[in-house]
Amino acid sequence: MGFSGFRVIAEGLMGQRGWKPMWRDPSPKSEYDIVIIGGGGHGLSTAYYLAKEHGLKNIAVLEKGYLGGGNVGRNTTIVRANYFLPGNSEFYSHSLKLWEGLSQDLNYNVMLSQRGQITLFHSDGQRDAGVRRGNMIAGQGNKAELWDRERVRRELPYLDYDNTRFPIYGALFCPESGTARHDAVAWGYARGADQRGVDLIQNCEVTGIDIQDGKVTGVQTSRGAIRAKKVGIVVAGRSGQVAAMAGMRLPIESHILQAFVTEGLKPVIDHVVSFGMGHFYISQSDKGGLVFGGDLDFHSSYAARGNLPMQEHVMEAAMTLMPMIGKAKLLRSWGGIMDMTPDGSPIIDKTDTEGLFIDCGWCYGGFKAVPGSGFSFAHLIATGNHHAPAARFRLDRFRTGRGIMDEEGTGSQHNLH
Ligand SMILES: Cc1cc2nc3c(=O)[nH]c(=O)nc-3n(C[C@H](O)[C@H](O)[C@H](O)COP(=O)(O)OP(=O)(O)OC[C@H]3O[C@@H](n4cnc5c(N)ncnc54)[C@H](O)[C@@H]3O)c2cc1C
């Protein structure tokens, strides 16, 4: 079923009775060529690109809950390519290019809104760092502008510019950054993969990974054993647990990240705005809610919900930057489980087990990576070779110390990235 303006109007006139389910609900077969564990954004995009780019069909995505019920449906939807370090820089630039054509590619409106991101700075040192980052972004082929304080004030008149501790000096503006509709991304990839013959199997938890003579042979699931020639682990916050089923100990800690949304308001925030002195960022959804978030909860957990101390901390940052937000009523808050690596950069790699691949460590920034990660992971699984933009996301960098990509400069403190 294709989507078009004509179709929407026709269905409106016919009582919306013509729509069909967007994907099948198949029972698991006993064997597949490729099994993808995890039906989040990265798992679904991997399956989609395996089918689309590599012509592979005998693929299953195994999801323990429902498609898109994990972090892909819980994030604050910011899409950007403003990374500084080689490795991250070219990868996120590639991912952004895929985003820009995604609605057409999937024939599904992912509501990409390139409204621009304003990252504030509050000291001369931060301005210098912003200039370097801006040059790096321009060098990778993306856009960046340096704004002075008065330019920022014109765009964001409601901020507190003269806060004694955190006066606003200016900002780095990335016009190509923005937001997308998170559920639509998951559903669009799911529909596209299903149309290409991929079996999307929900309520199917992987409980074991079968290995014989150093080679993966399949998985054990809550719906029975499934044989497979290749298996990809793409389970975000559960990466450590699932990798342990194959005898691996990952350099990953799982932490909670919370997000918040206010009641719907008239349009007030036109961009994504990031506070440079606290981990606080905000945008406004199409429904009018102010969507914002901040730091991790600072302790490891598998609970997909947050705690009050961090909520207070995020509200303090919000009030410091834009006091007017105190008038808004908070509607909801929620949490997701982040797979934090020691250097804050991801992993897309083979494992020591033949046929077993892993894609994880996206920390709190994996939504923007959904297209790029799926594309690169599919390339690795299908060809056995690393896809160039993701070639530096090696697992062994944590063993050898070579190739560490510490974007934030916070060392191996998972909770500070
Ligand atoms: C509050 C919050 C805000 C965020 N904001 C942003 C943002 O603005 N921009 C950005 O780029 N990123 C953001 N992120 C991060 C981003 O959401 C994640 O990095 C990304 O979604 C993770 O990849 P995924 O979509 O594949 O994960 P998930 O959607 O979590 O997918 C993993 C799936 O694996 C399944 N699974 C786990 N174990 C098993 C098993 N044993 N068997 C079968 N299935 C299993 C899970 O049920 C889940 O559906 C945010 C995250 C949160 C929580």
PDBQT file of the ligand as one rigid body, heavy atoms in Angstrom, charges set to zero:
ROOT
HETATM    1  C1  LIG A 501      14.940   9.990  26.857  1.00  0.00    +0.000 C 
HETATM    2  C2  LIG A 501      15.810   9.737  25.670  1.00  0.00    +0.000 A 
HETATM    3  C3  LIG A 501      16.133  10.787  24.822  1.00  0.00    +0.000 A 
HETATM    4  C4  LIG A 501      16.959  10.553  23.709  1.00  0.00    +0.000 A 
HETATM    5  N1  LIG A 501      17.160  11.559  22.836  1.00  0.00    +0.000 NA
HETATM    6  C5  LIG A 501      17.854  11.346  21.697  1.00  0.00    +0.000 A 
HETATM    7  C6  LIG A 501      17.957  12.393  20.736  1.00  0.00    +0.000 A 
HETATM    8  O1  LIG A 501      17.395  13.472  20.886  1.00  0.00    +0.000 OA
HETATM    9  N2  LIG A 501      18.691  12.144  19.609  1.00  0.00    +0.000 N 
HETATM   10  C7  LIG A 501      19.321  10.961  19.419  1.00  0.00    +0.000 A 
HETATM   11  O2  LIG A 501      20.019  10.816  18.408  1.00  0.00    +0.000 OA
HETATM   12  N3  LIG A 501      19.192   9.939  20.293  1.00  0.00    +0.000 NA
HETATM   13  C8  LIG A 501      18.468  10.095  21.428  1.00  0.00    +0.000 A 
HETATM   14  N4  LIG A 501      18.297   9.072  22.327  1.00  0.00    +0.000 N 
HETATM   15  C9  LIG A 501      18.992   7.799  22.100  1.00  0.00    +0.000 C 
HETATM   16  C10 LIG A 501      18.295   6.883  21.128  1.00  0.00    +0.000 C 
HETATM   17  O3  LIG A 501      16.923   6.800  21.411  1.00  0.00    +0.000 OA
HETATM   18  C11 LIG A 501      18.954   5.489  21.205  1.00  0.00    +0.000 C 
HETATM   19  O4  LIG A 501      20.364   5.584  21.120  1.00  0.00    +0.000 OA
HETATM   20  C12 LIG A 501      18.485   4.568  20.080  1.00  0.00    +0.000 C 
HETATM   21  O5  LIG A 501      17.076   4.623  19.946  1.00  0.00    +0.000 OA
HETATM   22  C13 LIG A 501      18.927   3.142  20.397  1.00  0.00    +0.000 C 
HETATM   23  O6  LIG A 501      18.754   2.275  19.312  1.00  0.00    +0.000 OA
HETATM   24  P1  LIG A 501      17.379   1.455  19.010  1.00  0.00    +0.000 P 
HETATM   25  O7  LIG A 501      16.406   2.416  18.458  1.00  0.00    +0.000 OA
HETATM   26  O8  LIG A 501      17.706   0.320  18.162  1.00  0.00    +0.000 OA
HETATM   27  O9  LIG A 501      16.999   1.009  20.474  1.00  0.00    +0.000 OA
HETATM   28  P2  LIG A 501      15.654   0.338  21.009  1.00  0.00    +0.000 P 
HETATM   29  O10 LIG A 501      14.459   0.998  20.436  1.00  0.00    +0.000 OA
HETATM   30  O11 LIG A 501      15.773   0.302  22.493  1.00  0.00    +0.000 OA
HETATM   31  O12 LIG A 501      15.739  -1.113  20.378  1.00  0.00    +0.000 OA
HETATM   32  C14 LIG A 501      16.300  -2.246  21.002  1.00  0.00    +0.000 C 
HETATM   33  C15 LIG A 501      15.234  -3.321  21.000  1.00  0.00    +0.000 C 
HETATM   34  O13 LIG A 501      15.813  -4.564  21.402  1.00  0.00    +0.000 OA
HETATM   35  C16 LIG A 501      14.813  -5.289  22.080  1.00  0.00    +0.000 C 
HETATM   36  N5  LIG A 501      15.427  -6.349  22.878  1.00  0.00    +0.000 N 
HETATM   37  C17 LIG A 501      16.200  -6.227  23.974  1.00  0.00    +0.000 A 
HETATM   38  N6  LIG A 501      16.560  -7.434  24.428  1.00  0.00    +0.000 NA
HETATM   39  C18 LIG A 501      16.014  -8.352  23.583  1.00  0.00    +0.000 A 
HETATM   40  C19 LIG A 501      16.025  -9.778  23.520  1.00  0.00    +0.000 A 
HETATM   41  N7  LIG A 501      16.676 -10.497  24.441  1.00  0.00    +0.000 N 
HETATM   42  N8  LIG A 501      15.342 -10.382  22.519  1.00  0.00    +0.000 NA
HETATM   43  C20 LIG A 501      14.662  -9.653  21.598  1.00  0.00    +0.000 A 
HETATM   44  N9  LIG A 501      14.623  -8.307  21.615  1.00  0.00    +0.000 NA
HETATM   45  C21 LIG A 501      15.291  -7.661  22.596  1.00  0.00    +0.000 A 
HETATM   46  C22 LIG A 501      14.132  -4.211  22.931  1.00  0.00    +0.000 C 
HETATM   47  O14 LIG A 501      12.850  -4.627  23.369  1.00  0.00    +0.000 OA
HETATM   48  C23 LIG A 501      14.115  -3.023  21.976  1.00  0.00    +0.000 C 
HETATM   49  O15 LIG A 501      12.880  -2.916  21.276  1.00  0.00    +0.000 OA
HETATM   50  C24 LIG A 501      17.483   9.256  23.463  1.00  0.00    +0.000 A 
HETATM   51  C25 LIG A 501      17.126   8.204  24.306  1.00  0.00    +0.000 A 
HETATM   52  C26 LIG A 501      16.286   8.427  25.386  1.00  0.00    +0.000 A 
HETATM   53  C27 LIG A 501      15.873   7.288  26.264  1.00  0.00    +0.000 C 
ENDROOT
TORSDOF 0
